[in-house]
Structures are given as C-alpha cells and as structure tokens.
Amino acid sequence: MKPEKLTGHAAMFGANAMWGIMSPVAKMVMAAGVVSPIVMTDFRILGAAILFWIASFFTKREPVSWKDLGLFFLASQIAIVFNQGSFIFGVSMTSPIDASIITTSLPILTLIIAAFYLKEPVTGKKITGIVFGATGAILLVMSGQQLANGNASNIRGDLLCLTAQLCFSIYLVFFRGLINRYSPITIMKWMFTGSTLSVLPFTYDKILAIDWAAVEWRTLAGIAFVVVGGTFISYLLISIGQKRLRPTVVSMYNYIQPIAAAIVAILWGMDSFTLLKTIAVILIFSGVYLVTQSKNLATIEKEIERVKTGEK
C-alpha cells in the first residue's frame, strides 16, 4: 500500500476511534446536569474554531477565494451544523439503540450518492463489505445497549438521526474537490468559523448561564476531551483521510466508532467482552477491508484501456 493511502487509513481509523470514545465521555459530561446537549455542541464548534485559528498561525497561509469561502460556509452547515444538530435532537427524541443503529447507514448513503454523482462503480466487494460492516456494528450496538424506560423509539427522532447521516454523506461526496484544493488546517478553520457564525448568535446566552462554580473537574476534563480530541483532532484527521481516500472508504470507518465505545465501556466496567462482540468486530474489520480492496472508477478505466491496447 502506498504511504499516502496508509496515512489516509490511519487518519480515518484515528478519527472514528476518537469519536467512539467521545460518546461515553460526552454522556458522562451531560449526565452531570450542568451542560446540555446544545451547549456541548456550542463548545465543540466554538472550541474547534479557536483551536484551528491558533493552529493556522503556525502553518503556511493559504489564500482562499471568495467563491471557495462561500463553499466552505455551505459545507460547514451541512457537515457540522445540520449533521451535529440533527443528531443531537434526534438522540434526545428517540432511543440510544435506534440512534446507534441508524449511524450504520452512512456508508450505504455515501455509496448511493457517490455512484450517481462521482460515477463510482457499485461492486460486489463494496456491497458485501457494507453488509458485513453494518451487521457487525448492529450486533455490537445491540449486545451492549438496553432500551431505557421512557426513552423509546420515535419516528421523528429516527428521521433526524438519518438526516444527520445523509448530511455527512453529502459532504463526503459533493465537497471532495474543494477539500483537495486546501490543507486540512485551512479547510477546518473556515468550516468551523462558518459554523460558529451561524450557531453562536442563537445559543450564546445558554453558555453564559452556566454556573461554572458547580462544574466538577471531571466534567471539565470531559469537555476538554470532547473539544480537543473528539472535535479538533478528529475533524483534522477526517480532512487528512478525505484527501487520500474515496468517499465510500472514508464512510466505512464509521463502523469503528461502536468498537471504540465498547472498549471504553468494558474498561470502565460498564460492559464485558463476549463471543458475540468478537464476531461483530471481525465482521466490521472484514467489511472495511473488502471496501478498501474494491476497484474505483479510475482503476476500472485503466484496466479497460489495457485490454483495448492489448497490454497485460
């Protein structure tokens, strides 16, 4: 495997592992009752914007055209504001197990959109890989979660969670050209700036209303991890992976999140490792491997050209 591709795979694995760890950490933070889901989203967006601007001062400055600034703003609304907002409100309305299972739709949606927009071939390996990965993720989620009383399924909540996945799949496919033109720091600096401008004016009063004297150090540490690890580092890695891998491959790493969440739950004594979880993990990694080995449009076109010219 080429070093560039290896870097892309490592970046996507790291980003989704971080997101998987973030889930139980964020739940722990919000369980304290001081920080609401919408405020946590504000912390993520504003905190990441500040960190990316600081990071940009230590990297080479890249001029961005007004047209691309507009595209970055649009991308920020789809990939960050609508994605995170839809998911947070969806989770608040439906059951955690429904929300977790719906996240497995990301690779399927990305495959469909990429097939229509990028003309990416829908191969047997891709379909088999997505089925393997989705099956493994669902098994892992269902083996580690129980439906809580008073938190049952809700069709509107389920649809909002599905909308969140659709938004991110649109971002992965439609903005690939924009992402390839700039460095990861520049991309995320402007995307989180756009998100901050559209979100903060409506929610800043909720941040000001927090009684910081009542916040324990563990809650502060959790917020710091969510902002730095689960947002700043993760989105930076996503950008790195997106520049090097196809959208369908990028989306497949979404299945790493339940594995990371399960490992944290086991380490915290909240869960145990079973044979079913082992099978689920094997299915997920097998699915990711199959999709990474599938042929893309460029490879197929090269093979057709070789056949036409008589090359071996």
N, C-alpha and C positions, 0 to 999 in steps of 0.2 A: 504493500500500500504506500502511495506517495505521502511524504511528510505533511503536505498541505491538507490532504484528506484526513490523515491521522489526527492532525491538530483540530480539524472540524469535529471529528467524532469525540475527541476528548473534551472539547468545549461544550458540546451538546450533552454529554454524559454529566459533566460537572454542573451545568446549569439546572438540569432537571433533577439531579440528586439534591441540589441546594433547595429547589422548590419543594421537593418531597419532605425534606427536613423542616422546611418553613411551616408546613401545615400544622403539625402538632405544637410547634413553638408559638405560632400565631393564636391557636386555640387556647393555649395556656395563658397568653397575654390577655386575651379578651375575656377569659373566664374570671379574671380578677375584677371585672366590672368597671374599671377606670377608663378603658379605651374601647370605643365602639367599633364595629366593622368599617364604617365610613371614615372615622378618624384614622384607623390603621391604614386605610387606602391613601388618605392625605399624607400621612407620614412617609409612606413608600414613595409616592410621586414627588413630593417636595424634597425629601431627603436625597433621593436619587438625582434629582435635578441639580442640587447643590454640589453633590459629590462629583457628578460628571463635569460640571463647570470648573471645579477645582482641578480635576484631572486634566482638563483641556489646557490649563495654563502650563502644564509640564510636557505637552506634546506639540508637534508642529501644527501651526494654524492652517486650517483649510478654508478657503473662501467658498461660500455656498450661495448659489444664485437664488434670486427671489422666487423663481419657479420651484426650485427644489425645497426652499423653506416652506412654501405652501404645501408641497407634497409631504414634507416631514410633519407638518401640523395635521394633515389628514391622516397620515399613518399613525400618529400619536393618539388620535381619537379612536381609531379602530383597534389598534393593538394594545393600548393601555387603558384609556378611559372607558370605552364600551366593553372591552374584554373584562377588566377587573370589576367595573361597576355591575355589569350583568351577572357575573359570577357571585359576587358578594350578596347582592339582593336575592339571587336565585337560591343560594345556600340558606339564607335566612327564612325562605318560604317553604323549602322542601326538605327532605331527609338527607343527612350526610351521605348515606349509601347511594341514593339516587344521583346526587351531585358527582360523586366519585366515579360512578359507572359512566355517566354521560361524558366525562372527560376523555373516555376511550374513543369517542367519536372523532377526535381531532385528526388522526391520520386518515380516516375514511373520507372526511370532508376535504382534506387537503389533496388527497388522491383524485377525487372527482373534479375539483376546481383546476388542479394542475393539468388534468387530462384535457379539459376544454380550453383553458387559457394558454398553457405552455405547450400543448400537444404532446404531453408526456405519455408514453405508452403504458397501458394498464396490463402489466404482465402477470403471469401465473404466480411468479415468486412474490410480487408485491401483494397480491390478494391473499395468498397463503400466509405471508408474513404478518399482514394486518390482522387476519383472523386469529393466528397464533397469539400475537401480542394482546389483542383485545380480550381473548379468552383468559389468558394468564392474568391480566390486570383485573378483570371482573372476579376471577376466583380469589385473587389476593385481597381485593376490597371486601368481598362477601365473607371471607374467612376471618377478617379482622374487625368488622364493624357489626353493630347490632342496631336495630331501629329503636330509637329512643321514644318514650311516651311523649305525646304532644308534639312530635316532630315528624309527622307522617308525610307521605308523598303529596305533592301538589303540582298539578299540571302547569300552572303559570311559573312556578319556581323551576320546574324541569325545563321549560321552554327558555327561560332566561339563562340557565346553565348551558343549554345547547347553543344559544345565541353567542355566548362568550367564546365557545369553541369555534363557531363559524367565523367570528370576527378575527380570531388569531390565525385561522387557516387562510383567510383573505389576505391578511398582512403578509404571511409567508410567501404567498404566490404572487400577488399583484405588485408588491414593492421590492421584488428581488433586484430589479435593475437599479433602483435608487440606492439600495443597500450596497451594491457593488461599486458605486462611484465614490464612496467616502469611507473613512476609517471608523471603527466601532465607537470610539470616543465621540467623534463629531456627530454620528448618527444618533446616539443615545442622548447626547447633550441637548440637541434640538427637539427630539421627540419628548423628553421629559419636561423640557421648557414649555412646549405646546400643551402638554397635559396639565401642568401646573396652572397655566393661564386660564384654562377652561374649567378647572375644578375648584381651585382655592377661593375665588371670589364668593362661591356659594357655601363654603364649608369652614372658612377660617374661624368663625365665631365658636364652632364646636371645639376647635383646638384651644382657643383662648379660655374656654370654660373648664378645662381640665384642672383638677386640684392636684398639682404636681407633688404637694407635700404628702399626699396619701398614696403615691406610687412607690411600691417596694423596689428594691434594687434588682430583683429577679425579673420583674416586669420591664424595667428599663433595659436590662440586658437582652430580654426577648425582643423588645422594639428595635434595639440596635442591630440584632442579628437579622431581623426581617428587612430592615432598611439596607444594611450593608451587604449581607450575604444573599438574602432572598430577593433583592431587587437590584442594587448596584452591580454586584459581581455577576449575578445570574443573567441580567439583560446584556451585560458586556459580553459574556460568553455566548449568549444566543446570537448576537450580531456577528461574532467571530465564526460560529458554526454556519450561520446562514450564508456567509460569503463563500464558503467552501463546499457546501453540500446541497443536494437537491431538496426542494421543499418537502417532498414525501419522506425523505430520510430524516430531515430535521424534525418533522412531526412525530415520527415513530419513537423518538426518545422521550416523548410524553409518558410512555409506559414505565419509565424508570422511576417516576415520582411515587407510585404506590409501594415500590420496593424500598425506597429510602424511608418513606413514612413508616413502613412496617418494621424496618430495622431499628429506628428510633423508639418505636413503641415497645419493641422487645427489650432493648437496652434499658428503658425506663421502667420495666416490669409491668407494662400495661398489656402485653401480649406474649405469646410464646411461638416458637418456630415449629411448624408441623409438616407432615408429609405433603399436605395439600399446598402449603406455601412453597415448598421446594419445587413441586410440579409447576406451580404458577410462575415462579422465577425462571425456570427452564424454558417455558413457553414464551415468556416475554423476550428473553435474550435470543431465542431461536427466531422469533418474529423479526426482531431488529436486524439480525444477521441476514435473513432472507431478503429483506427490503434493500439493505445496503449492497447486496450482490446482484440485484436486478439491473437490467440494462436500461439506460436512459435513451432519449431520442438521439443524441449525438452519437452514441455507440452503435445504435442500430443503423443509422445513416452511413457510418463508416463501413460497417460490415456489408451493407448493400453495395456501396461503391467498390469494395474489394471484389465482390462477386462479379460486378459488371466489367471490371478491368482484368479479371482472371487472376488476381493475386490470391495468395494463400495466407 
